[in-house]
Amino acid sequence: MKNIISTILLASGLMLSAQVGINTDSPKAQLDVNGDLNLRDRIAVFNDTDKSLSFGNNDQLLVSQGEGYAPIWKTLRIPEYEPNKFYLIFNNSFSDKVGVDLSYSEEPNMSTSKAATFTKGASFGSLTGFKKISGLSQKISVFSTESKAYFQFETVVQANFTANGSTDTSIDYACGIFVDDKLINLRQSNLKASSAQFPFLTHNQIGVIANLSKGDHTVSVGCSRLTSYGDAPNRRLAIGKNTNTNINSFIAQSSLKVEVYEVPQAFNTIIN
C-alpha cells in the first residue's frame, strides 16, 4: 500500500510540475536526485531523427553534447602504455621517381677535407653541390621530448659508362639525410666502370636522431657528385632515376621510410 501511495504522489508531482526532486525541495532539472542512484536495467537515448531508442554497446559512455542536445554514446579508448618505454607513434614511407642528375660541372671544390665538411648538424646550404630528391622532402610530427627517429633511405645510382671501361673510371658521390635542413646522417660511395654497359648499384643508408623538439619537422634527402676519375668527367651520373633504358623509373626510384618512437607524454582524446 505504501508503494502505491508513493507512486501516486510521484505521478501527481509529474503532472503538477515540470521538475521532480528526490531528496531535494529545489530540483534543478526535470529529475533531480540528491543522493545515490541505482539503475537495475538499461539506459536508452531517444533519437529524434528516426524515433528509435539507442542503448549503446558494451564499454561505451554517455557523453553530453551541451545544453539543448541529447547525449550520445561514445567509445572509451584507453592507451595501453607503460611508463618510460618507447612506442611507435609516427610511421610513414615516401617515394620519388624524379631523382636528380649530377653533372661533372657541379662537383664541389673540396678545399677542406671531407671529414671537416661532412659533420653532424651541417646546414644543407653549406654543402656545395648537393641536390634534394624532391619527393622525399616531407613533414613529420613529434609529440614528446623523449624520442628516437629512424630514417631508411634507398635508391639506385647509375652512370652511363661504356662497356669494357677502365676500372680507373669511377665517380665518388654522397647522400645525406637532413632534418630541418641539418645533416643527421651521410654515406659516401663509389660507382665504377666495368665490363657491363651502364652500370648501376643500390644505395641504402639508415639515419637516427634522438630527442627532436616537439612539433613539426621536415625530413629531406640530398645527394652530391664529389669526384670523377678517368673518363668519368664525360659521363652522366643519376641518382633515383636512370641514365639508360637497361633499367626503368620503377627500378631506379628512391624511397624513404620514417619511424618515430616516443615515450608518450601527451595523448589525443580518449573518447571516439
Secondary structure, DSSP 8 states (H G I E B T S, - for coil): -HHHHHHHHHHHHHHH-S-EEES-SS-SSSEEE-S-----S---EEETTTTEEE---TTEEEE---TTS--EEEEB------TT--EEEEEEEEEESS-EEE-GGG-----S-HHHHS-TT-BGGGSTT-EE-GGG-EEEEE--SSEEEEEEEEEEEEE---TT--TT-EEEEEEEEEETTEEEEEEEEEEE--SSSS-EEEEEEEEEEE---SEEEEEEEEEEEEEEETTGGGS-EEESS-SSTTS-HHHH-EEEEEEEEE-------SB-
